[in-house]
Amino acid sequence: MTTVTLTSKGQLVIPKAIRTALHIRSGTRFTVTVDDGRIVLEPSISKSMQLGDWLPALQVRRSIDDAELLAPVDGYDE
């Protein structure tokens, strides 16, 4: 269990280990509710996702040589 402190401006810091485990990054919006005396934070699902939000997931994480890159195109007839 981790303890955090509420600042005078009403801010909390979510520990890095938790942010990493839940894939939370700067700018993530949350829905805040109270459930049986507990504060519940749930990441909001944005309906206006932009291409930049998806690019990291689409990036190739390994090197691809030219032959491998062009292989699916071989044999294509116009």
A tleap script that builds the chain and sets N, CA, C and O, in Angstrom:
source leaprc.protein.ff14SB
mol = sequence {
  NMET THR THR VAL THR LEU THR SER LYS GLY
  GLN LEU VAL ILE PRO LYS ALA ILE ARG THR
  ALA LEU HIE ILE ARG SER GLY THR ARG PHE
  THR VAL THR VAL ASP ASP GLY ARG ILE VAL
  LEU GLU PRO SER ILE SER LYS SER MET GLN
  LEU GLY ASP TRP LEU PRO ALA LEU GLN VAL
  ARG ARG SER ILE ASP ASP ALA GLU LEU LEU
  ALA PRO VAL ASP GLY TYR ASP CGLU
}
set mol.1.N position { 0.845 -1.174 0.000 }
set mol.1.CA position { 0.000 0.000 0.000 }
set mol.1.C position { 0.889 1.235 0.000 }
set mol.1.O position { 1.880 1.299 0.728 }
set mol.2.N position { 0.531 2.203 -0.812 }
set mol.2.CA position { 1.286 3.446 -0.923 }
set mol.2.C position { 0.433 4.588 -0.381 }
set mol.2.O position { -0.778 4.629 -0.593 }
set mol.3.N position { 1.078 5.508 0.317 }
set mol.3.CA position { 0.382 6.668 0.868 }
set mol.3.C position { 0.775 7.907 0.077 }
set mol.3.O position { 1.954 8.117 -0.207 }
set mol.4.N position { -0.207 8.726 -0.279 }
set mol.4.CA position { 0.049 9.995 -0.953 }
set mol.4.C position { -0.582 11.104 -0.134 }
set mol.4.O position { -1.437 10.844 0.713 }
set mol.5.N position { -0.167 12.341 -0.379 }
set mol.5.CA position { -0.663 13.484 0.383 }
set mol.5.C position { -1.370 14.464 -0.538 }
set mol.5.O position { -0.866 14.780 -1.615 }
set mol.6.N position { -2.519 14.941 -0.127 }
set mol.6.CA position { -3.277 15.941 -0.865 }
set mol.6.C position { -2.612 17.299 -0.663 }
set mol.6.O position { -2.350 17.689 0.475 }
set mol.7.N position { -2.330 18.035 -1.757 }
set mol.7.CA position { -1.707 19.345 -1.640 }
set mol.7.C position { -2.756 20.399 -1.287 }
set mol.7.O position { -3.956 20.125 -1.287 }
set mol.8.N position { -2.283 21.595 -0.989 }
set mol.8.CA position { -3.205 22.689 -0.662 }
set mol.8.C position { -4.080 23.068 -1.852 }
set mol.8.O position { -5.125 23.697 -1.680 }
set mol.9.N position { -3.658 22.686 -3.065 }
set mol.9.CA position { -4.444 22.951 -4.272 }
set mol.9.C position { -5.368 21.787 -4.618 }
set mol.9.O position { -6.025 21.813 -5.659 }
set mol.10.N position { -5.430 20.762 -3.760 }
set mol.10.CA position { -6.310 19.624 -3.999 }
set mol.10.C position { -5.733 18.607 -4.970 }
set mol.10.O position { -6.486 17.847 -5.580 }
set mol.11.N position { -4.421 18.575 -5.127 }
set mol.11.CA position { -3.781 17.671 -6.077 }
set mol.11.C position { -3.167 16.470 -5.368 }
set mol.11.O position { -2.696 16.564 -4.235 }
set mol.12.N position { -3.188 15.336 -6.072 }
set mol.12.CA position { -2.532 14.111 -5.603 }
set mol.12.C position { -1.524 13.685 -6.659 }
set mol.12.O position { -1.717 13.941 -7.847 }
set mol.13.N position { -0.452 13.035 -6.226 }
set mol.13.CA position { 0.500 12.457 -7.167 }
set mol.13.C position { 0.268 10.953 -7.176 }
set mol.13.O position { 0.338 10.295 -6.139 }
set mol.14.N position { -0.010 10.421 -8.361 }
set mol.14.CA position { -0.170 8.977 -8.500 }
set mol.14.C position { 1.239 8.405 -8.661 }
set mol.14.O position { 1.950 8.801 -9.584 }
set mol.15.N position { 1.655 7.498 -7.799 }
set mol.15.CA position { 3.013 6.955 -7.867 }
set mol.15.C position { 3.349 6.361 -9.229 }
set mol.15.O position { 2.494 5.772 -9.891 }
set mol.16.N position { 4.613 6.523 -9.642 }
set mol.16.CA position { 5.064 6.070 -10.956 }
set mol.16.C position { 4.778 4.597 -11.199 }
set mol.16.O position { 4.369 4.229 -12.300 }
set mol.17.N position { 4.981 3.752 -10.206 }
set mol.17.CA position { 4.736 2.315 -10.394 }
set mol.17.C position { 3.280 2.052 -10.778 }
set mol.17.O position { 3.004 1.179 -11.601 }
set mol.18.N position { 2.362 2.794 -10.192 }
set mol.18.CA position { 0.936 2.627 -10.504 }
set mol.18.C position { 0.640 3.184 -11.892 }
set mol.18.O position { -0.079 2.558 -12.670 }
set mol.19.N position { 1.202 4.380 -12.213 }
set mol.19.CA position { 0.999 4.954 -13.553 }
set mol.19.C position { 1.509 4.017 -14.632 }
set mol.19.O position { 0.863 3.835 -15.664 }
set mol.20.N position { 2.665 3.425 -14.392 }
set mol.20.CA position { 3.247 2.509 -15.371 }
set mol.20.C position { 2.383 1.259 -15.528 }
set mol.20.O position { 2.102 0.830 -16.647 }
set mol.21.N position { 1.969 0.682 -14.413 }
set mol.21.CA position { 1.177 -0.553 -14.457 }
set mol.21.C position { -0.159 -0.345 -15.165 }
set mol.21.O position { -0.657 -1.250 -15.833 }
set mol.22.N position { -0.736 0.841 -15.020 }
set mol.22.CA position { -2.048 1.119 -15.611 }
set mol.22.C position { -1.969 1.902 -16.917 }
set mol.22.O position { -2.995 2.287 -17.476 }
set mol.23.N position { -0.740 2.139 -17.406 }
set mol.23.CA position { -0.521 2.874 -18.660 }
set mol.23.C position { -1.170 4.256 -18.621 }
set mol.23.O position { -1.806 4.682 -19.585 }
set mol.24.N position { -1.003 4.941 -17.506 }
set mol.24.CA position { -1.542 6.299 -17.344 }
set mol.24.C position { -0.422 7.272 -17.658 }
set mol.24.O position { 0.702 7.116 -17.180 }
set mol.25.N position { -0.735 8.283 -18.470 }
set mol.25.CA position { 0.290 9.265 -18.824 }
set mol.25.C position { -0.229 10.681 -18.569 }
set mol.25.O position { -1.399 10.880 -18.242 }
set mol.26.N position { 0.639 11.630 -18.721 }
set mol.26.CA position { 0.275 13.026 -18.531 }
set mol.26.C position { -0.886 13.387 -19.447 }
set mol.26.O position { -0.881 13.026 -20.624 }
set mol.27.N position { -1.862 14.082 -18.928 }
set mol.27.CA position { -3.023 14.487 -19.720 }
set mol.27.C position { -4.184 13.526 -19.662 }
set mol.27.O position { -5.258 13.830 -20.183 }
set mol.28.N position { -3.999 12.353 -19.031 }
set mol.28.CA position { -5.100 11.398 -18.903 }
set mol.28.C position { -6.208 12.030 -18.065 }
set mol.28.O position { -5.944 12.586 -16.998 }
set mol.29.N position { -7.427 11.946 -18.541 }
set mol.29.CA position { -8.575 12.484 -17.806 }
set mol.29.C position { -9.213 11.356 -17.007 }
set mol.29.O position { -9.211 10.202 -17.436 }
set mol.30.N position { -9.757 11.696 -15.842 }
set mol.30.CA position { -10.355 10.707 -14.956 }
set mol.30.C position { -11.784 11.082 -14.602 }
set mol.30.O position { -12.136 12.258 -14.520 }
set mol.31.N position { -12.594 10.062 -14.396 }
set mol.31.CA position { -13.916 10.231 -13.809 }
set mol.31.C position { -13.723 9.975 -12.315 }
set mol.31.O position { -13.128 8.971 -11.922 }
set mol.32.N position { -14.231 10.896 -11.480 }
set mol.32.CA position { -14.071 10.772 -10.029 }
set mol.32.C position { -15.441 10.523 -9.418 }
set mol.32.O position { -16.374 11.298 -9.628 }
set mol.33.N position { -15.557 9.437 -8.658 }
set mol.33.CA position { -16.812 9.110 -7.980 }
set mol.33.C position { -16.518 8.709 -6.543 }
set mol.33.O position { -15.371 8.456 -6.174 }
set mol.34.N position { -17.564 8.657 -5.746 }
set mol.34.CA position { -17.454 8.183 -4.367 }
set mol.34.C position { -18.250 6.893 -4.276 }
set mol.34.O position { -19.405 6.836 -4.697 }
set mol.35.N position { -17.629 5.855 -3.724 }
set mol.35.CA position { -18.265 4.550 -3.602 }
set mol.35.C position { -18.042 4.036 -2.192 }
set mol.35.O position { -16.924 3.668 -1.832 }
set mol.36.N position { -19.106 4.010 -1.388 }
set mol.36.CA position { -19.033 3.506 -0.020 }
set mol.36.C position { -17.916 4.185 0.780 }
set mol.36.O position { -17.150 3.524 1.482 }
set mol.37.N position { -17.836 5.520 0.662 }
set mol.37.CA position { -16.846 6.283 1.417 }
set mol.37.C position { -15.445 6.289 0.823 }
set mol.37.O position { -14.513 6.800 1.445 }
set mol.38.N position { -15.283 5.730 -0.369 }
set mol.38.CA position { -13.977 5.704 -1.043 }
set mol.38.C position { -14.004 6.601 -2.272 }
set mol.38.O position { -15.034 6.741 -2.932 }
set mol.39.N position { -12.865 7.202 -2.569 }
set mol.39.CA position { -12.719 7.983 -3.791 }
set mol.39.C position { -12.274 7.015 -4.884 }
set mol.39.O position { -11.292 6.291 -4.719 }
set mol.40.N position { -12.997 7.008 -5.996 }
set mol.40.CA position { -12.673 6.112 -7.107 }
set mol.40.C position { -12.280 6.953 -8.316 }
set mol.40.O position { -13.059 7.792 -8.769 }
set mol.41.N position { -11.080 6.733 -8.839 }
set mol.41.CA position { -10.599 7.403 -10.048 }
set mol.41.C position { -10.579 6.384 -11.173 }
set mol.41.O position { -9.957 5.329 -11.048 }
set mol.42.N position { -11.256 6.691 -12.272 }
set mol.42.CA position { -11.252 5.799 -13.429 }
set mol.42.C position { -10.874 6.612 -14.654 }
set mol.42.O position { -11.465 7.662 -14.904 }
set mol.43.N position { -9.887 6.138 -15.430 }
set mol.43.CA position { -9.532 6.862 -16.650 }
set mol.43.C position { -10.752 6.989 -17.559 }
set mol.43.O position { -11.467 6.015 -17.798 }
set mol.44.N position { -10.979 8.198 -18.060 }
set mol.44.CA position { -12.087 8.437 -18.988 }
set mol.44.C position { -11.681 7.962 -20.365 }
set mol.44.O position { -10.519 8.087 -20.753 }
set mol.45.N position { -12.623 7.424 -21.101 }
set mol.45.CA position { -12.366 7.018 -22.474 }
set mol.45.C position { -12.709 8.196 -23.365 }
set mol.45.O position { -13.853 8.647 -23.417 }
set mol.46.N position { -11.707 8.679 -24.056 }
set mol.46.CA position { -11.895 9.831 -24.932 }
set mol.46.C position { -12.517 9.379 -26.244 }
set mol.46.O position { -12.048 8.425 -26.864 }
set mol.47.N position { -13.567 10.061 -26.663 }
set mol.47.CA position { -14.215 9.713 -27.921 }
set mol.47.C position { -13.513 10.381 -29.101 }
set mol.47.O position { -13.745 10.020 -30.255 }
set mol.48.N position { -12.664 11.346 -28.810 }
set mol.48.CA position { -11.991 12.061 -29.898 }
set mol.48.C position { -10.511 11.674 -29.952 }
set mol.48.O position { -9.627 12.516 -29.797 }
set mol.49.N position { -10.265 10.386 -30.173 }
set mol.49.CA position { -8.893 9.915 -30.295 }
set mol.49.C position { -8.302 10.469 -31.591 }
set mol.49.O position { -8.974 10.529 -32.621 }
set mol.50.N position { -7.056 10.865 -31.523 }
set mol.50.CA position { -6.380 11.395 -32.682 }
set mol.50.C position { -5.323 10.400 -33.146 }
set mol.50.O position { -4.933 9.504 -32.397 }
set mol.51.N position { -4.864 10.561 -34.375 }
set mol.51.CA position { -3.871 9.650 -34.927 }
set mol.51.C position { -2.634 9.570 -34.034 }
set mol.51.O position { -2.064 8.492 -33.865 }
set mol.52.N position { -2.219 10.687 -33.469 }
set mol.52.CA position { -1.045 10.717 -32.597 }
set mol.52.C position { -1.196 9.837 -31.370 }
set mol.52.O position { -0.197 9.380 -30.815 }
set mol.53.N position { -2.414 9.593 -30.939 }
set mol.53.CA position { -2.655 8.727 -29.784 }
set mol.53.C position { -2.407 7.263 -30.124 }
set mol.53.O position { -2.076 6.469 -29.243 }
set mol.54.N position { -2.563 6.900 -31.387 }
set mol.54.CA position { -2.414 5.511 -31.814 }
set mol.54.C position { -1.024 5.194 -32.351 }
set mol.54.O position { -0.626 4.029 -32.370 }
set mol.55.N position { -0.273 6.209 -32.791 }
set mol.55.CA position { 1.012 5.962 -33.433 }
set mol.55.C position { 1.995 5.139 -32.611 }
set mol.55.O position { 2.622 4.239 -33.171 }
set mol.56.N position { 2.168 5.394 -31.312 }
set mol.56.CA position { 3.124 4.571 -30.571 }
set mol.56.C position { 2.787 3.080 -30.622 }
set mol.56.O position { 3.694 2.249 -30.655 }
set mol.57.N position { 1.527 2.736 -30.629 }
set mol.57.CA position { 1.131 1.329 -30.670 }
set mol.57.C position { 1.360 0.714 -32.046 }
set mol.57.O position { 1.494 -0.504 -32.170 }
set mol.58.N position { 1.406 1.547 -33.071 }
set mol.58.CA position { 1.564 1.049 -34.434 }
set mol.58.C position { 3.022 0.966 -34.881 }
set mol.58.O position { 3.324 0.362 -35.911 }
set mol.59.N position { 3.917 1.566 -34.116 }
set mol.59.CA position { 5.319 1.597 -34.514 }
set mol.59.C position { 5.945 0.210 -34.464 }
set mol.59.O position { 5.667 -0.583 -33.564 }
set mol.60.N position { 6.791 -0.066 -35.445 }
set mol.60.CA position { 7.531 -1.323 -35.487 }
set mol.60.C position { 8.697 -1.208 -34.516 }
set mol.60.O position { 9.440 -0.227 -34.552 }
set mol.61.N position { 8.860 -2.186 -33.662 }
set mol.61.CA position { 9.877 -2.138 -32.621 }
set mol.61.C position { 11.160 -2.879 -32.999 }
set mol.61.O position { 12.026 -3.094 -32.151 }
set mol.62.N position { 11.281 -3.265 -34.260 }
set mol.62.CA position { 12.489 -3.980 -34.685 }
set mol.62.C position { 12.902 -3.473 -36.060 }
set mol.62.O position { 12.124 -2.813 -36.749 }
set mol.63.N position { 14.123 -3.783 -36.449 }
set mol.63.CA position { 14.618 -3.371 -37.760 }
set mol.63.C position { 14.036 -4.271 -38.843 }
set mol.63.O position { 13.891 -5.479 -38.656 }
set mol.64.N position { 13.710 -3.666 -39.967 }
set mol.64.CA position { 13.212 -4.419 -41.112 }
set mol.64.C position { 14.106 -4.067 -42.295 }
set mol.64.O position { 14.265 -2.893 -42.629 }
set mol.65.N position { 14.690 -5.084 -42.931 }
set mol.65.CA position { 15.524 -4.804 -44.090 }
set mol.65.C position { 14.634 -4.620 -45.323 }
set mol.65.O position { 13.449 -4.952 -45.306 }
set mol.66.N position { 15.229 -4.084 -46.389 }
set mol.66.CA position { 14.460 -3.771 -47.598 }
set mol.66.C position { 13.765 -4.992 -48.190 }
set mol.66.O position { 12.623 -4.904 -48.641 }
set mol.67.N position { 14.449 -6.121 -48.188 }
set mol.67.CA position { 13.851 -7.337 -48.770 }
set mol.67.C position { 12.595 -7.741 -48.015 }
set mol.67.O position { 11.590 -8.103 -48.627 }
set mol.68.N position { 12.646 -7.683 -46.698 }
set mol.68.CA position { 11.478 -8.041 -45.888 }
set mol.68.C position { 10.353 -7.034 -46.076 }
set mol.68.O position { 9.177 -7.396 -46.107 }
set mol.69.N position { 10.731 -5.767 -46.200 }
set mol.69.CA position { 9.738 -4.716 -46.373 }
set mol.69.C position { 9.006 -4.853 -47.705 }
set mol.69.O position { 7.802 -4.610 -47.787 }
set mol.70.N position { 9.736 -5.241 -48.744 }
set mol.70.CA position { 9.138 -5.340 -50.072 }
set mol.70.C position { 8.548 -6.710 -50.378 }
set mol.70.O position { 7.833 -6.856 -51.369 }
set mol.71.N position { 8.824 -7.706 -49.564 }
set mol.71.CA position { 8.364 -9.070 -49.815 }
set mol.71.C position { 6.858 -9.177 -50.059 }
set mol.71.O position { 6.468 -9.867 -51.001 }
set mol.72.N position { 6.004 -8.550 -49.286 }
set mol.72.CA position { 4.562 -8.702 -49.528 }
set mol.72.C position { 4.124 -8.109 -50.873 }
set mol.72.O position { 3.041 -8.435 -51.358 }
set mol.73.N position { 4.941 -7.250 -51.479 }
set mol.73.CA position { 4.596 -6.594 -52.736 }
set mol.73.C position { 4.995 -7.451 -53.932 }
set mol.73.O position { 4.434 -7.281 -55.015 }
set mol.74.N position { 5.949 -8.366 -53.766 }
set mol.74.CA position { 6.395 -9.216 -54.872 }
set mol.74.C position { 5.216 -9.979 -55.467 }
set mol.74.O position { 4.381 -10.518 -54.740 }
set mol.75.N position { 5.159 -10.017 -56.800 }
set mol.75.CA position { 4.114 -10.772 -57.461 }
set mol.75.C position { 2.834 -9.988 -57.674 }
set mol.75.O position { 1.862 -10.530 -58.200 }
set mol.76.N position { 2.812 -8.744 -57.284 }
set mol.76.CA position { 1.611 -7.931 -57.448 }
set mol.76.C position { 1.483 -7.496 -58.903 }
set mol.76.O position { 2.424 -6.927 -59.455 }
set mol.77.N position { 0.373 -7.744 -59.518 }
set mol.77.CA position { 0.115 -7.326 -60.900 }
set mol.77.C position { -0.902 -6.209 -60.886 }
set mol.77.O position { -1.901 -6.258 -60.169 }
set mol.78.N position { -0.629 -5.206 -61.691 }
set mol.78.CA position { -1.578 -4.076 -61.742 }
set mol.78.C position { -2.719 -4.364 -62.645 }
set mol.78.O position { -3.606 -3.526 -62.804 }
savepdb mol mol.pdb
quit
